[in-house]
Amino acid sequence: MFFFPLPPPKERRRLREDNALTQAHIAEQLGVPRKTVRGWETGRTTPGGQTGEAYARLLASLNVRRLTRTQGRTRAETLTPAQAFDALYAFCAPALVRQTYLLTGRRELARESVERAFQVAWQRWPEVARDRDPAGWVRATAYDWALSPWHRFRPRYRHPEPPPAAASDRSLLDVLLALPPSYRRTLVLYDGVGLDLPETAAEAEASTPATAHRLLHAREAVAARLPELSDPALLHRRLAELASAERLRAAPPPAVRTHGEGRARFWTRAAIAFTVALIGTTALALKTAPTHYEPPVAPGQAVRGVPPKVALGALSEEELELRDKLREEMAGGPERVLPLPR
């Protein structure tokens, strides 16, 4: 019999999630596989012996932490939004950058994706602060930005980055990047982050059967090229080692907040300028537009019955005589102004 009683399976999972822990964290502390912890939380199995006692003590400590947070909630509510945001950033950003590196294989893109996700979170902080899982909200946003297909058209991302130093890390990263983006995301969430299948399906915006299908095919692809990683527990450890091998650092929280606020101000001003330009264009169009209907001018038509133009030719004798006469009589005198009667 346990010194600390075991809570129901759903309460075990709730205690872990309330303390921002994954199944991999619990398994590492107890020295058991992650699938064992998953079985305890679903109720399929029940821990026993010394492992069960250690698990019960761990859950009891997590419950104490939750009660402490509940009692101090009034004091926590005095935190400013910036302080709450900085706490979330300090807790999630370092690990999230390493996870995003597994998705993209690019260090700069991993940092940019995480910073962009937190900038969006800061712009929508009231919504994120009330979310059941703020860390998951930011993680989903960072993954979406990192896996966007538009990055391939950016000049800075057209050339590959230097690969990891270790040959084993290079092989594993090549296998990951060869997977389709949806399979890669599922593998990182399930075997890397430690989410269960329903949570992975919800974050990947797919059904549970489709997520299971992606996970199986991703594992098969990894095992086909790296047979030593056919064990999920070993694959989880190698993913953690690959992510931790790179020196990936996130920007300080104030810099992320400042940059996000500057970006928000820029787009707000751009939207105002566009609206003003649209209003001015509409007013000009209304001012210069005709107030009544003017029928269009009909296209020209050929006029019939007019003799064609004749080219000038030699003068006849009568025309020559008339010309000479006009020249003689109108050379000078008042006849040029007022002809005299004959």
C-alpha positions as CSV (number, residue, x, y, z in Angstrom):
1,M,0.0,0.0,0.0
2,F,1.3,3.4,-1.0
3,F,2.2,6.0,1.6
4,F,0.7,8.5,-0.8
5,P,-2.6,7.3,-2.4
6,L,-2.7,7.2,-6.1
7,P,-5.3,9.6,-7.7
8,P,-7.5,8.4,-10.5
9,P,-5.9,8.2,-14.0
10,K,-7.4,11.5,-15.2
11,E,-6.2,13.3,-12.2
12,R,-2.7,12.0,-12.7
13,R,-2.6,13.5,-16.2
14,R,-4.2,16.7,-14.9
15,L,-1.5,17.1,-12.2
16,R,1.2,16.6,-14.8
17,E,-0.3,19.1,-17.2
18,D,-1.0,21.7,-14.5
19,N,2.7,21.7,-13.7
20,A,3.7,22.0,-17.4
21,L,5.4,18.6,-17.5
22,T,5.4,16.1,-20.3
23,Q,5.2,12.3,-20.0
24,A,8.8,12.2,-21.0
25,H,9.7,14.3,-17.9
26,I,7.8,12.0,-15.6
27,A,9.4,8.9,-17.2
28,E,12.8,10.4,-16.9
29,Q,12.4,11.2,-13.2
30,L,11.0,7.7,-12.5
31,G,13.4,5.8,-14.8
32,V,10.7,4.1,-16.8
33,P,9.7,4.3,-20.5
34,R,7.3,7.0,-21.6
35,K,4.8,4.5,-22.8
36,T,4.5,3.2,-19.2
37,V,3.6,6.6,-18.0
38,R,1.0,6.8,-20.8
39,G,-0.5,3.6,-19.6
40,W,-0.7,4.9,-16.0
41,E,-2.5,8.0,-17.1
42,T,-5.0,6.2,-19.3
43,G,-5.8,3.6,-16.7
44,R,-4.6,0.6,-18.7
45,T,-1.9,-0.3,-16.1
46,T,-1.3,0.5,-12.5
47,P,2.2,1.1,-11.0
48,G,3.3,-1.2,-8.2
49,G,6.3,-1.7,-5.9
50,Q,8.9,0.9,-5.4
51,T,8.1,2.5,-8.8
52,G,4.5,3.0,-7.7
53,E,5.6,4.5,-4.4
54,A,7.9,6.9,-6.2
55,Y,5.1,7.8,-8.7
56,A,2.7,8.4,-5.9
57,R,5.2,10.7,-4.1
58,L,5.8,12.6,-7.3
59,L,2.1,13.2,-7.9
60,A,1.7,14.3,-4.3
61,S,4.4,16.9,-4.7
62,L,2.8,18.1,-7.9
63,N,-0.5,18.4,-6.1
64,V,1.2,20.5,-3.4
65,R,2.6,22.8,-6.1
66,R,-0.8,23.2,-7.6
67,L,-2.3,24.0,-4.2
68,T,0.4,26.5,-3.5
69,R,-0.2,28.2,-6.8
70,T,-3.9,28.3,-6.1
71,Q,-3.4,29.9,-2.7
72,G,-1.0,32.4,-4.2
73,R,-3.2,33.2,-7.2
74,T,-4.2,36.5,-5.7
75,R,-0.6,37.5,-5.5
76,A,0.0,36.2,-9.0
77,E,-2.7,38.3,-10.4
78,T,-0.7,41.4,-9.4
79,L,1.8,40.5,-12.1
80,T,1.8,42.8,-15.0
81,P,1.1,41.4,-18.5
82,A,4.8,42.0,-19.4
83,Q,6.0,40.1,-16.4
84,A,3.6,37.2,-17.1
85,F,4.8,37.2,-20.8
86,D,8.4,37.2,-19.8
87,A,7.9,34.2,-17.4
88,L,6.2,32.2,-20.2
89,Y,9.0,33.2,-22.6
90,A,11.8,32.2,-20.2
91,F,10.1,28.8,-19.6
92,C,9.3,27.9,-23.2
93,A,11.5,29.7,-25.6
94,P,14.9,27.8,-25.1
95,A,13.3,24.4,-25.6
96,L,11.0,25.6,-28.4
97,V,13.9,26.9,-30.4
98,R,15.6,23.5,-30.2
99,Q,12.4,21.7,-31.2
100,T,11.9,24.0,-34.2
101,Y,15.4,23.3,-35.3
102,L,14.4,19.7,-35.7
103,L,11.6,20.7,-38.0
104,T,13.6,23.0,-40.3
105,G,17.3,22.2,-39.9
106,R,18.0,25.9,-39.9
107,R,19.2,27.7,-36.8
108,E,18.2,31.2,-37.9
109,L,14.8,30.1,-39.0
110,A,14.2,28.3,-35.7
111,R,15.0,31.5,-33.7
112,E,12.9,33.6,-36.1
113,S,9.9,31.3,-35.8
114,V,9.9,31.2,-32.0
115,E,10.3,35.0,-31.8
116,R,7.5,35.6,-34.3
117,A,5.2,33.2,-32.4
118,F,5.9,35.1,-29.1
119,Q,5.4,38.4,-30.9
120,V,1.9,37.2,-32.0
121,A,1.3,35.9,-28.5
122,W,2.1,39.3,-27.1
123,Q,-0.2,41.1,-29.5
124,R,-3.0,38.7,-28.5
125,W,-1.9,38.3,-24.9
126,P,-5.4,38.5,-23.2
127,E,-6.4,35.5,-25.4
128,V,-3.2,33.6,-24.8
129,A,-3.1,34.3,-21.1
130,R,-6.6,32.7,-20.7
131,D,-5.7,29.7,-22.9
132,R,-5.7,26.3,-21.2
133,D,-2.2,25.6,-22.5
134,P,-0.3,28.9,-23.4
135,A,2.9,26.9,-24.1
136,G,1.0,24.7,-26.6
137,W,-0.5,27.8,-28.2
138,V,2.9,29.4,-28.8
139,R,4.4,26.0,-30.0
140,A,1.7,25.5,-32.6
141,T,2.2,29.1,-33.9
142,A,6.0,28.6,-34.1
143,Y,5.6,25.3,-35.9
144,D,3.2,26.8,-38.4
145,W,5.6,29.6,-39.2
146,A,8.6,27.3,-39.4
147,L,6.9,24.9,-41.8
148,S,5.5,27.6,-44.1
149,P,6.3,26.8,-47.7
150,W,6.9,30.5,-48.5
151,H,10.4,30.4,-46.9
152,R,11.8,28.7,-49.9
153,F,11.4,31.9,-51.9
154,R,13.3,34.1,-49.5
155,P,16.9,34.7,-50.6
156,R,18.4,34.1,-47.2
157,Y,17.0,30.6,-47.0
158,R,17.8,29.4,-50.5
159,H,21.2,28.0,-49.5
160,P,21.7,25.3,-46.9
161,E,23.2,26.0,-43.5
162,P,26.3,24.1,-42.2
163,P,25.2,20.7,-40.9
164,P,25.8,19.4,-37.3
165,A,29.4,18.5,-36.4
166,A,28.7,14.9,-35.4
167,A,28.2,12.4,-38.2
168,S,25.3,10.6,-36.3
169,D,23.6,14.0,-35.8
170,R,23.9,14.8,-39.5
171,S,22.4,11.4,-40.5
172,L,19.4,11.8,-38.2
173,L,18.8,15.4,-39.3
174,D,18.9,14.3,-43.0
175,V,16.4,11.6,-42.3
176,L,14.1,14.1,-40.5
177,L,14.3,16.7,-43.3
178,A,13.5,14.0,-45.9
179,L,10.1,13.4,-44.3
180,P,7.0,15.3,-45.4
181,P,6.4,18.3,-43.1
182,S,3.3,16.8,-41.6
183,Y,5.1,13.5,-40.8
184,R,8.1,15.4,-39.4
185,R,5.8,17.5,-37.2
186,T,4.0,14.5,-35.8
187,L,7.2,12.7,-35.0
188,V,8.7,15.7,-33.2
189,L,5.5,16.3,-31.2
190,Y,5.0,12.6,-30.2
191,D,8.6,11.2,-29.9
192,G,10.4,14.5,-29.3
193,V,8.1,16.7,-27.1
194,G,6.3,13.7,-25.5
195,L,2.7,14.5,-26.3
196,D,0.2,11.6,-26.5
197,L,-1.6,10.8,-29.6
198,P,-4.8,12.8,-29.1
199,E,-2.8,15.9,-28.1
200,T,-0.5,15.4,-31.1
201,A,-3.6,15.1,-33.4
202,A,-5.2,18.2,-31.9
203,E,-2.0,20.3,-32.3
204,A,-1.3,19.0,-35.9
205,E,-5.0,19.7,-36.8
206,A,-5.6,16.1,-37.9
207,S,-7.7,13.2,-36.9
208,T,-6.3,10.6,-34.5
209,P,-6.2,7.8,-37.1
210,A,-4.4,10.1,-39.6
211,T,-1.9,11.1,-36.9
212,A,-1.2,7.5,-36.0
213,H,-0.7,6.7,-39.7
214,R,1.8,9.6,-40.0
215,L,3.6,8.5,-36.9
216,L,4.0,4.9,-38.0
217,H,5.2,5.9,-41.5
218,A,7.7,8.4,-40.0
219,R,9.1,5.8,-37.7
220,E,9.4,3.3,-40.5
221,A,11.2,5.9,-42.6
222,V,13.7,6.6,-39.8
223,A,14.2,2.9,-39.0
224,A,14.8,2.1,-42.7
225,R,17.8,4.5,-42.9
226,L,18.9,4.2,-39.3
227,P,18.0,0.7,-38.0
228,E,19.5,1.4,-34.6
229,L,16.7,4.0,-34.0
230,S,13.8,1.5,-34.4
231,D,13.2,1.7,-30.6
232,P,11.0,4.7,-29.8
233,A,12.7,5.3,-26.5
234,L,16.1,5.4,-28.2
235,L,14.7,7.7,-30.9
236,H,13.3,10.0,-28.3
237,R,16.8,10.2,-26.6
238,R,18.5,10.8,-29.9
239,L,16.1,13.6,-30.8
240,A,16.8,15.3,-27.5
241,E,20.6,14.9,-28.0
242,L,20.4,16.3,-31.6
243,A,18.4,19.4,-30.4
244,S,20.7,20.0,-27.5
245,A,23.9,19.7,-29.5
246,E,23.3,23.0,-31.2
247,R,23.9,26.3,-29.4
248,L,20.6,27.9,-30.0
249,R,19.7,31.0,-28.0
250,A,16.5,33.0,-28.1
251,A,16.5,36.8,-27.9
252,P,15.7,38.4,-24.5
253,P,12.0,38.8,-23.7
254,P,12.0,42.6,-23.6
255,A,13.5,42.7,-27.1
256,V,10.8,40.3,-28.4
257,R,8.1,42.4,-26.9
258,T,9.6,45.7,-28.2
259,H,10.0,44.3,-31.7
260,G,6.4,42.9,-31.6
261,E,5.0,46.2,-30.5
262,G,7.0,48.0,-33.3
263,R,5.7,45.6,-35.9
264,A,2.1,46.1,-34.6
265,R,2.5,49.9,-34.8
266,F,3.9,49.6,-38.3
267,W,1.0,47.5,-39.6
268,T,-1.5,49.7,-37.8
269,R,-0.1,52.8,-39.5
270,A,0.0,51.0,-42.8
271,A,-3.6,50.1,-42.5
272,I,-4.6,53.6,-41.5
273,A,-2.6,55.0,-44.5
274,F,-4.2,52.6,-46.9
275,T,-7.7,53.4,-45.5
276,V,-7.0,57.2,-45.9
277,A,-5.8,56.6,-49.5
278,L,-8.8,54.5,-50.3
279,I,-11.1,57.2,-48.9
280,G,-9.3,59.9,-50.9
281,T,-9.5,57.9,-54.1
282,T,-13.2,57.3,-53.6
283,A,-13.9,61.0,-52.9
284,L,-11.9,62.0,-56.1
285,A,-13.8,59.5,-58.2
286,L,-17.1,60.9,-56.9
287,K,-16.0,64.4,-57.5
288,T,-14.9,63.9,-61.1
289,A,-17.5,61.4,-62.2
290,P,-20.2,62.7,-64.6
291,T,-23.6,63.6,-63.1
292,H,-25.6,62.7,-66.2
293,Y,-25.5,60.2,-68.9
294,E,-23.6,61.1,-72.0
295,P,-24.2,58.7,-74.9
296,P,-21.1,57.6,-76.7
297,V,-20.2,59.2,-80.1
298,A,-21.3,56.9,-82.9
299,P,-18.5,55.6,-85.1
300,G,-17.9,57.5,-88.4
301,Q,-19.7,56.4,-91.6
302,A,-18.8,56.8,-95.2
303,V,-20.8,59.6,-97.0
304,R,-22.1,58.7,-100.5
305,G,-22.7,60.9,-103.5
306,V,-19.7,63.1,-103.1
307,P,-17.5,63.2,-106.2
308,P,-14.0,61.9,-105.6
309,K,-11.1,64.4,-105.4
310,V,-9.4,65.0,-108.8
311,A,-5.7,65.7,-108.9
312,L,-4.6,69.1,-110.4
313,G,-3.7,69.0,-114.1
314,A,-2.8,71.5,-116.9
315,L,-5.0,74.6,-117.3
316,S,-7.2,74.9,-120.4
317,E,-6.9,77.8,-122.8
318,E,-10.0,79.5,-121.2
319,E,-8.5,79.1,-117.8
320,L,-5.2,80.6,-119.0
321,E,-6.9,83.6,-120.5
322,L,-8.9,84.2,-117.3
323,R,-5.8,84.0,-115.2
324,D,-3.9,86.5,-117.4
325,K,-6.8,88.8,-117.4
326,L,-7.1,88.7,-113.6
327,R,-3.4,89.4,-113.2
328,E,-3.5,92.4,-115.6
329,E,-6.6,94.0,-114.1
330,M,-5.9,93.5,-110.4
331,A,-2.2,94.4,-110.5
332,G,-2.9,97.8,-108.7
333,G,-5.6,100.4,-108.2
334,P,-8.8,100.6,-106.2
335,E,-10.2,97.6,-108.0
336,R,-8.4,95.4,-105.5
337,V,-10.5,96.9,-102.7
338,L,-13.7,97.8,-104.4
339,P,-14.3,96.5,-108.0
340,L,-15.6,99.3,-110.3
341,P,-18.6,98.6,-112.6
342,R,-17.8,98.2,-116.2
